Amino acid sequence: MLFICYPKCGTCQKARKWLDENKIAYDSRDIKEQRPALEELRDWYKKSGLPLKKFFNTSGQLYKEMALKDKLPAMSEEEQLKLLAGDGMLVKRPLAVTGSKVLVGFRQEEWEELLK
C-alpha cells in the first residue's frame, strides 16, 4: 500500500499511527516533496469512485487563495486533474492507495473496512 501524506498534517499523523497500530504495511510518500503525477491522479480518481472535488484539500490555504470553490464548477475534469498535479498541497490527504482501492482523507471506519 502507498500512503501519501504531508508529515505536518494532524490527520495524516493520526492515519499513520492507526496504520502502525494495526500493523498494516505501507510505503510512505510526502505529497509536498513528491507530488502525484497527472497519470497517477487520473488512475486514483477512477479507482476511488469519488467525485473529483473530493480530491481537493478544500480547507487548505492554497485552495482558498486561488478561490477554487468558485472556479472548480466551471473547469473540465482534465483541467482539475492538471491543477491537482501542479501542487501537492491542493490534494486532500492522506491518501491510501492499494492495487484496486483509493481512500481519500482519513475516516477510521472506512479505513478499517477496506484495509483490515
Secondary structure, DSSP 8 states (H G I E B T S, - for coil): -EEEE-TT-HHHHHHHHHHHHTT---EEEETTTS---HHHHHHHHHHH-S-GGGGB-TTSHHHHHTTHHHHGGGS-HHHHHHHHHH-GGGB-S-EEE-SS-EEES--HHHHHHHH-
